[in-house]
């Protein structure tokens, strides 16, 4: 049976209680206490750190100008406070694969452009109509206008 990633609070508490070998009530109490600590930490200090996971921070956004496409007018957006979560390096390195180290080349030869991939699921074929020499000639501009 494959592991299913919990997407709701109840599913998360069920997985936590099974992994920690505690009841779901105790897992819910620990989860609620951790969220309360994070909330209070951000309110008082401006940030809260989850060791090994990341940092929840309060950030101040500057006032700026925006655009309302419905009214087609520029609008003023006021300054506001927002939350940001920065993932720690430990978590990032454990989740994402390490990027390969760039190889040093002896010569500075120009690189060839990457090959273009074929479009997937193309069914219509684009055919360009070629024009005869008569069709490509411009019609002379008429110097006389019709009067009505």
C-alpha positions, 0 to 999 in steps of 0.5 A: 500500500502506497503512502498517501500525503495528508491533505486535511487537518484530520488526515494529518493528525491521523498520520502524526498519531500513528507515527508518534504512537500516541492518540489522535487527541494528544496529536491534536493537542500538540498540533494546536499548541505548536500553531499557537506558539507560531502565531504568538511568536510572529505577533510578538517577535515578527518571526517564528522558526520551525527548526529543520523546516523553515521560518515564518516571518511577518513582512511589510509590503510598501504602498504601490500602484496597481492596475484595475483591468475592469475599470482600466484605471491605475489604482493605489494599493496601500501598504500592508503586512503579510506573512512569508515562509522561508524554507531552511537550507536543511529542508531544501537540501533534503527535499530537492536533489543536489544540482550537478556541479558546473564542468569547467571547459578547457576551450571557450567554444560557443555552445550550440543552441538547444534542439527544439522539442516537437510539439505534442498532440499536434493534429492540424498541419499548417500549410502556407499558401504560395501566391502567384506573381500576379497576386503579389503585385500591388494594385496601382493607387487610383488618383481620382476619387469618385464623387457622390 
